[in-house]
Amino acid sequence: MAWNAADYAANSAVQQTWARELIAQLHLRGDEHILDVGCGDGKVTAEIAWAVPRGSVAGVDASAPMIEFARQTFPRGKVPNLEFQVMDAREIKAANFSSPSPPQKEERAGVRRLVVSNTNLLSRPSATLSPLGRGEGVDSAPGRVSSCVQIQPDEKFDIVFSNAALHWVDDHRAFLRGAASVLRSGGRLIVSCGGKGNAHDVFLVLRPEMRLKRWREFFRRTEKPYFLYSPADYEKWLPRFGFKTHSVRLSPKDAVYEGRAGFAAWLRSTWLPYTQRVPENLREEFIGVVTDRYVAKHPPDADGRVHVRMMRLEIDAVKV
Ligand SMILES: C[S@@+](CC[C@H](N)C(=O)[O-])C[C@H]1O[C@@H](n2cnc3c(N)ncnc32)[C@H](O)[C@@H]1O
């Protein structure tokens, strides 16, 4: 599945609104070290970074094009306390944030940093992220990492944040295990993702269209693309991975799109497990007919806006 990061960036105002609601719940002081899981195009991650000028933010995502786009849009020159890294939500662990080279400890400005050089940090010739601070230019030789800061067992994130991403992840327990391993004791897990019943009305128009002769061959073998859980699942899992639950709930949300075109752009930019099964030369037609079906059943409001009933699973927990 190939994300088009620019298309997502241009058509994700709804997700950004939800992210802002989630950020508001954090009541940030400004010095926290935060991990954003499934950060996508990075605009939400950058907003978090601006809210913690004395802290740092790491955005991770499984999609290399998303991370590339995020790095280009928010380079260190623009947002110095922000780093992006390709990483699967099921494989979060401190070791994945660090370099294989033995670090050299350095003490500066009261912040303990571990500085390494000449390391291959994933595919990126620059610094890794840090929950504690970041290095800057101790070694600027071409082809070498200028400096990097690593997570050590006693240097963990204060917050693990994730918006509109985890419903793409099949193994939420693996995510929780990883999140717990990189959070400090007392650190906070705050998540909003699609939950049980999410976008039900869209599935109701999508499925009959997929069964039509024109499209059927493209949907013969369908794997489950989204993983929509309920509070009961998380109430069971959170304590197993060392979390104390503050709240886990399903929250109904009204997603609003600018007319038919806005709804179609949302389908094109995020319903990839369906739209990308259809060959490119037929894709716009497929998106168009699904949109027509939806709008016929759910006509736009007086201002021409199309509404979709969404169901978000919201998790707020603390690492014990
Ligand atoms: C709808 S976007 C959300 C992006 C961003 N969090 C936001 O609020 O706009 C979903 C993101 O989840 C990412 N994603 C899907 N599966 C993932 C996984 N297993 N690990 C990490 N990221 C994943 C996708 O690559 C995509 O960038």
The ligand as an SDF file (V2000), in Angstrom:
LIG
                    3D

 27 29  0  0  0  0  0  0  0  0999 V2000
   -4.2620    8.4640    8.4910 C   0  0  0  0  0  0  0  0  0  0  0  0
   -2.5340    8.5650    8.6830 S   0  0  0  0  0  0  0  0  0  0  0  0
   -2.4060    9.4990   10.2110 C   0  0  0  0  0  0  0  0  0  0  0  0
   -1.2040   10.4140   10.2130 C   0  0  0  0  0  0  0  0  0  0  0  0
   -1.1070   11.3850   11.3940 C   0  0  0  0  0  0  0  0  0  0  0  0
   -0.9810   10.6830   12.6470 N   0  0  0  0  0  0  0  0  0  0  0  0
   -2.2740   12.3380   11.4480 C   0  0  0  0  0  0  0  0  0  0  0  0
   -2.9220   12.4270   12.5030 O   0  0  0  0  0  0  0  0  0  0  0  0
   -2.5260   13.0250   10.4510 O   0  0  0  0  0  0  0  0  0  0  0  0
   -2.1510    6.9170    9.2220 C   0  0  0  0  0  0  0  0  0  0  0  0
   -0.6540    6.6620    9.2920 C   0  0  0  0  0  0  0  0  0  0  0  0
   -0.4350    5.4310    9.9710 O   0  0  0  0  0  0  0  0  0  0  0  0
    0.7130    4.8530    9.3910 C   0  0  0  0  0  0  0  0  0  0  0  0
    0.7790    3.4290    9.7140 N   0  0  0  0  0  0  0  0  0  0  0  0
   -0.0200    2.4330    9.2630 C   0  0  0  0  0  0  0  0  0  0  0  0
    0.3870    1.2460    9.7500 N   0  0  0  0  0  0  0  0  0  0  0  0
    1.4750    1.5120   10.5320 C   0  0  0  0  0  0  0  0  0  0  0  0
    2.3390    0.7080   11.3160 C   0  0  0  0  0  0  0  0  0  0  0  0
    2.1780   -0.6300   11.3940 N   0  0  0  0  0  0  0  0  0  0  0  0
    3.3340    1.3030   11.9780 N   0  0  0  0  0  0  0  0  0  0  0  0
    3.5180    2.6500   11.9140 C   0  0  0  0  0  0  0  0  0  0  0  0
    2.7390    3.4610   11.1810 N   0  0  0  0  0  0  0  0  0  0  0  0
    1.7220    2.9090   10.5070 C   0  0  0  0  0  0  0  0  0  0  0  0
    0.5390    5.1060    7.9140 C   0  0  0  0  0  0  0  0  0  0  0  0
    1.7400    4.9260    7.2160 O   0  0  0  0  0  0  0  0  0  0  0  0
    0.0150    6.5220    7.9170 C   0  0  0  0  0  0  0  0  0  0  0  0
    1.0510    7.4550    7.7930 O   0  0  0  0  0  0  0  0  0  0  0  0
  1  2  1  0
  2  3  1  0
  2 10  1  0
  3  4  1  0
  4  5  1  0
  5  6  1  0
  5  7  1  0
  7  8  2  0
  7  9  1  0
 10 11  1  0
 11 12  1  0
 11 26  1  0
 12 13  1  0
 13 14  1  0
 13 24  1  0
 14 15  1  0
 14 23  1  0
 15 16  2  0
 16 17  1  0
 17 18  1  0
 17 23  2  0
 18 19  1  0
 18 20  2  0
 20 21  1  0
 21 22  2  0
 22 23  1  0
 24 25  1  0
 24 26  1  0
 26 27  1  0
M  CHG  2   2   1   9  -1
M  END
$$$$
